């Protein structure tokens, strides 16, 4: 018998996942096409791409698309904006000229009215025919003046509408230019986090291959992902029969299948509340998802198969016996203790146990020798 610490564990399989992952996609470009467009305005040809598995920093350019066509489009859009600004200035100058012309016509009409009024003062020395003509001239001058003033009101409304239309068209041109500039900026895809870059795989020539420089990609295509491997989660599933043994905060030791010598500390952070069936026996066997947090290392990457040994209970400084040395019958647990040259049956009291050892709380002392199998009775 020896003394030591007995830890009862539950092993659950799982897979590592980055706690923080960023997905990189090809930019979506908006706006109208440029003049004499050949259909390449929104073409996305991958010019450069970070190497698979390379470490990238936040803000670093991971992928860059060829900007030849969009730069040509930007030149056209900038020229359109400048042309629309000149058109707006021309329209404003023309409207100002027309307004001045109306003002001059109104001044002239007011002068005619004033002259007609002065002519009426000479009626006493004029003949009846001339006097009537002067009255008609004044009435006509007043009507023309009133007509011009009405036309000016409608002219002001028309002028405001024309200016608003030109300003809206200019704003539309500027909006297209700003969209083009943002599109040009999006042609450089930057990483939002620090991590390892993993390119997306696409179908090429009948097989799936990594995206690489020179590929033409549709807008919104996933280029790849950046995984922060400094902090990992483990997505695991525990049998429904063992789920009641787990609690949030329990500690575990992580074993990586690809690297048996690697041990990483982990801790349960979430336990699912709904069981999930799977396989051909989904009606009988269900599992519950469990998430563990683990501090990553340079060797361990996402999508590694792992096993988590969750510590359910611990019994420090206990007297330990091999589990196969403990037997049971209707009277309870007992062992076969070596006494001299024979084996003596000895009842024992047990504590916590795991798959290998059991803690003995009574019936044995340190240094006792017990049989691993039932001794053969002497003849």
C-alpha positions in Angstrom: 0.0 0.0 0.0 1.2 3.5 -0.8 0.0 7.0 0.0 -0.7 9.6 -2.5 -3.4 11.9 -4.1 -6.2 10.2 -5.9 -8.0 12.1 -8.7 -11.2 10.9 -10.2 -11.5 12.0 -13.8 -13.9 11.8 -16.7 -12.4 11.7 -20.2 -14.4 13.5 -22.9 -13.3 13.8 -26.6 -13.3 17.1 -28.4 -11.7 19.4 -30.9 -9.8 22.6 -30.5 -11.2 25.9 -31.9 -9.8 29.4 -31.8 -11.6 31.5 -29.3 -11.3 34.5 -31.6 -11.7 34.0 -35.4 -12.0 36.5 -38.2 -13.3 35.7 -41.6 -11.8 37.6 -44.6 -14.0 38.0 -47.7 -13.5 39.6 -51.1 -14.9 43.1 -51.2 -18.4 44.0 -52.4 -18.2 46.9 -54.8 -21.1 49.2 -55.5 -21.9 52.1 -57.9 -22.4 52.6 -61.6 -19.8 51.5 -64.1 -17.5 53.9 -65.8 -17.8 55.2 -69.3 -17.0 52.8 -72.2 -16.9 50.0 -69.6 -15.7 46.6 -70.8 -17.3 44.8 -67.9 -14.0 44.7 -65.8 -14.9 47.6 -63.5 -15.7 45.3 -60.6 -13.3 42.5 -61.5 -11.5 41.0 -58.5 -8.2 39.4 -59.4 -6.2 38.3 -56.4 -2.7 40.0 -56.8 -1.0 38.9 -53.5 -2.0 36.6 -50.7 -0.3 35.8 -47.3 1.3 32.4 -47.1 -0.9 29.6 -45.5 -0.2 29.2 -41.8 1.7 32.5 -41.6 1.4 34.7 -38.6 -0.3 38.1 -39.3 -0.8 41.2 -37.2 -3.8 43.3 -36.7 -4.1 45.8 -39.6 -1.6 43.9 -41.8 -2.6 43.4 -45.4 -3.4 39.7 -45.9 -4.8 39.9 -49.5 -4.6 42.5 -52.2 -6.6 42.6 -55.4 -5.5 44.1 -58.7 -6.6 47.8 -58.7 -6.0 48.6 -62.4 -9.6 48.6 -63.5 -10.9 50.4 -60.4 -8.2 53.1 -60.6 -9.4 53.7 -64.2 -12.9 53.8 -63.0 -11.9 56.3 -60.3 -10.4 58.6 -62.9 -13.6 58.5 -64.9 -15.7 59.2 -61.8 -13.4 62.1 -60.8 -13.7 63.5 -64.3 -17.5 63.2 -64.1 -17.6 65.1 -60.8 -15.5 67.9 -62.3 -17.7 68.0 -65.4 -20.8 68.2 -63.3 -19.3 71.0 -61.1 -18.6 73.0 -64.3 -22.1 72.3 -65.6 -23.6 73.5 -62.3 -21.5 76.7 -62.5 -22.7 77.2 -66.1 -26.3 76.7 -65.2 -26.0 79.1 -62.2 -24.4 81.7 -64.5 -27.2 81.3 -67.1 -29.9 81.5 -64.5 -28.3 84.7 -63.1 -28.2 86.2 -66.6 -31.9 85.4 -67.1 -32.8 86.9 -63.8 -31.0 90.1 -64.6 -32.8 90.2 -68.0 -36.2 89.8 -66.2 -35.2 92.6 -63.8 -34.3 94.9 -66.7 -37.6 94.1 -68.5 -39.5 94.9 -65.3 -37.6 98.2 -64.9 -38.4 99.0 -68.5 -42.1 98.1 -68.0 -42.2 100.3 -64.9 -40.7 103.2 -66.9 -43.4 102.7 -69.6 -46.1 102.8 -66.9 -44.6 106.0 -65.4 -44.4 107.6 -68.9 -48.0 106.7 -69.5 -49.0 108.4 -66.3 -47.2 111.5 -67.3 -48.9 111.5 -70.7 -52.3 111.4 -68.9 -51.5 114.8 -67.3 -51.6 116.4 -70.7 -55.2 115.3 -71.5 -56.6 118.8 -70.9 -54.7 120.1 -73.9 -55.2 116.9 -76.0 -58.0 115.9 -78.3 -60.4 113.2 -77.2 -58.9 110.6 -79.5 -55.3 111.2 -78.2 -56.6 111.2 -74.6 -58.3 107.8 -75.1 -55.1 106.5 -76.7 -53.1 107.6 -73.6 -55.5 105.9 -71.3 -55.2 102.7 -73.3 -51.4 102.9 -73.3 -51.4 103.2 -69.5 -53.7 100.2 -69.1 -51.6 98.2 -71.5 -48.4 99.1 -69.7 -49.8 98.1 -66.3 -51.0 94.8 -67.7 -47.5 94.1 -69.2 -45.9 95.0 -65.9 -48.2 92.7 -63.9 -47.6 89.9 -66.4 -43.8 90.2 -66.0 -44.1 90.1 -62.2 -46.1 86.9 -62.5 -43.6 85.4 -64.8 -40.8 86.3 -62.4 -42.5 84.3 -59.6 -42.8 81.2 -61.9 -39.2 81.8 -63.1 -37.9 81.8 -59.5 -39.7 78.4 -58.9 -38.3 77.0 -62.1 -34.8 78.3 -61.3 -34.8 76.8 -57.8 -36.0 73.4 -59.2 -33.2 73.5 -61.9 -30.5 74.3 -59.4 -31.8 71.6 -57.0 -31.7 69.1 -59.9 -28.1 70.0 -60.8 -27.0 69.9 -57.1 -28.6 66.4 -56.7 -26.9 65.2 -59.8 -23.6 66.6 -58.5 -24.1 64.9 -55.2 -24.8 61.6 -57.0 -21.5 61.9 -58.9 -19.7 62.7 -55.7 -21.4 59.7 -54.0 -20.2 57.4 -56.8 -16.7 58.8 -56.4 -16.7 58.1 -52.7 -18.0 54.6 -53.3 -15.2 54.1 -55.8 -12.6 55.3 -53.3 -13.9 53.0 -50.6 -13.9 50.2 -53.1 -10.3 50.9 -53.9 -9.5 50.8 -50.2 -11.3 47.5 -49.8 -9.1 46.0 -52.5 -6.6 45.6 -49.7 -8.0 43.1 -47.2 -6.5 43.7 -43.7 -6.6 41.4 -40.7 -8.8 42.7 -37.8 -6.9 40.5 -35.2 -3.5 38.9 -34.6 -3.4 35.3 -35.6 -2.6 32.6 -38.1 -3.9 32.9 -41.6 -5.7 29.9 -43.1 -6.8 30.2 -46.8 -10.1 29.0 -48.1 -10.3 26.1 -50.4 -12.1 26.4 -53.8 -12.9 24.0 -56.5 -10.4 24.2 -59.3 -9.9 21.7 -62.1 -12.1 19.1 -60.6 -10.4 19.2 -57.1 -10.4 21.4 -54.1 -7.3 23.6 -53.7 -6.2 26.6 -51.7 -7.0 30.1 -53.0 -3.9 31.6 -54.5 -2.7 34.7 -56.2 -4.1 35.1 -59.8 -7.5 33.7 -59.0 -10.6 35.7 -60.1 -13.1 35.7 -57.2 -16.7 36.8 -57.1 -17.6 39.6 -54.6 -18.2 38.2 -51.1 -16.1 35.1 -51.6 -14.5 33.9 -48.4 -10.7 34.3 -48.8 -9.7 32.6 -45.6 -9.8 32.9 -41.8 -7.4 34.3 -39.2 -7.3 32.3 -36.0 -6.0 33.7 -32.7 -4.2 30.6 -31.5 -3.0 32.2 -28.3 -6.4 31.4 -26.8 -8.3 28.2 -27.7 -11.6 26.6 -26.8 -12.4 22.9 -26.9 -15.7 21.9 -28.3 -16.5 18.5 -26.7 -19.5 16.2 -26.2 -20.2 14.2 -23.1 -22.5 11.2 -22.8 -25.9 12.1 -21.3 -25.3 9.5 -18.5 -22.2 11.4 -17.4 -23.4 15.0 -17.8 -24.7 15.3 -14.2 -21.1 14.9 -13.0 -19.9 18.1 -14.7 -20.0 21.6 -13.4 -18.8 24.9 -14.8 -15.4 25.8 -13.5 -14.1 22.3 -13.2 -10.5 21.9 -14.1 -9.2 19.5 -16.8 -6.0 18.3 -18.4 -5.9 18.4 -22.2 -4.2 15.6 -24.2 -3.6 16.3 -27.9 -3.9 13.2 -30.1 -1.3 14.4 -32.5 1.2 15.2 -29.7 0.9 12.7 -26.9 3.6 14.4 -24.8 1.7 17.7 -24.7 -0.4 18.5 -21.6 -2.4 21.7 -21.3 -4.6 22.9 -18.4 -8.2 23.6 -19.3 -11.4 24.6 -17.5 -15.1 24.0 -18.3 -16.8 27.3 -19.2 -20.1 26.1 -20.6 -22.4 23.0 -20.5 -25.2 22.6 -22.9 -28.8 22.3 -21.8 -30.1 20.2 -24.7 -29.0 16.7 -25.6 -28.1 15.9 -29.2 -28.5 12.6 -30.8 -26.2 11.3 -33.5 -25.3 8.2 -35.5 -27.4 5.1 -36.1 -28.4 4.9 -32.5 -29.5 8.5 -32.0 -32.7 7.3 -30.3 -30.7 5.6 -27.5 -27.4 7.5 -27.3 -27.4 11.3 -26.8 -24.6 13.7 -26.0 -24.5 17.1 -24.4 -22.1 19.8 -25.7 -19.4 21.1 -23.4 -17.0 24.0 -23.9 -13.6 24.2 -22.3 -11.2 27.2 -22.3 -7.5 26.5 -22.7 -4.5 28.6 -23.1 -3.0 27.8 -26.5 0.6 27.1 -27.5 2.5 27.4 -30.7 2.2 23.7 -31.3 -1.5 23.3 -30.8 -3.7 24.6 -33.6 -7.4 24.8 -34.2 -9.1 21.6 -35.4 -6.8 19.3 -33.4 -8.5 16.2 -31.9 -8.0 16.2 -28.1 -9.2 14.4 -25.0 -10.0 16.3 -21.8 -9.6 14.6 -18.5 -12.0 16.5 -16.2 -11.2 16.3 -12.5 -14.4 15.2 -10.8 -13.0 14.6 -7.3 -9.7 14.6 -5.5 -8.6 12.8 -2.3 -5.2 14.0 -1.2 -2.8 12.1 1.1 -4.9 8.9 0.9 -3.9 5.2 1.2 -4.2 3.9 -2.3 -4.8 0.4 -3.5 -5.1 -1.0 -7.1 -8.7 -1.2 -8.1 -8.3 -4.8 -9.2 -7.2 -5.8 -5.7 -10.6 -4.9 -4.2 -13.4 -7.5 -4.3 -17.0 -7.3 -3.3 -19.7 -9.7 -2.2 -22.9 -9.4 -0.2 -21.0 -8.4 3.0 -19.1 -5.5 1.3 -15.7 -4.8 0.0 -12.6 -6.8 1.0 -9.0 -7.5 -0.1 -6.6 -10.4 0.4 -3.9 -9.3 2.8 -0.5 -11.0 2.9 0.0 -12.4 6.5 3.1 -14.4 6.8 3.1 -17.1 4.1 -0.6 -17.0 3.4 -3.3 -14.6 2.3 -6.0 -13.4 4.7 -9.3 -11.9 3.8 -9.6 -8.4 5.2 -12.7 -6.2 5.0 -11.9 -2.6 4.0 -13.7 0.8 3.8 -13.4 2.6 0.6 -13.4 6.3 -0.5 -13.0 7.9 -3.9 -11.8 5.9 -6.8 -10.9 6.2 -10.5 -10.3 3.7 -13.2 -7.0 2.6 -11.8 -6.9 3.1 -8.0 -9.2 3.3 -5.0 -8.7 5.2 -1.7 -8.9 2.9 1.3 -10.2 4.8 4.4 -10.1 1.8 6.8 -8.9 -1.8 7.2 -5.3 -1.4 5.9 -2.1 0.4 6.8 0.8 1.8 4.9 3.1 -1.0 3.7 0.5 -3.7 3.6 0.7 -6.1 0.7 -2.5 -7.1 -1.1 -3.2 -9.6 -3.9 -4.3 -8.4 -7.3 -6.2 -11.6 -7.9 -8.1 -14.0 -5.7 -5.5 -16.4 -4.2 -5.8 -20.1 -5.1 -6.8 -22.0 -2.0 -4.1 -24.3 -0.7 -4.8 -28.1 -1.0 
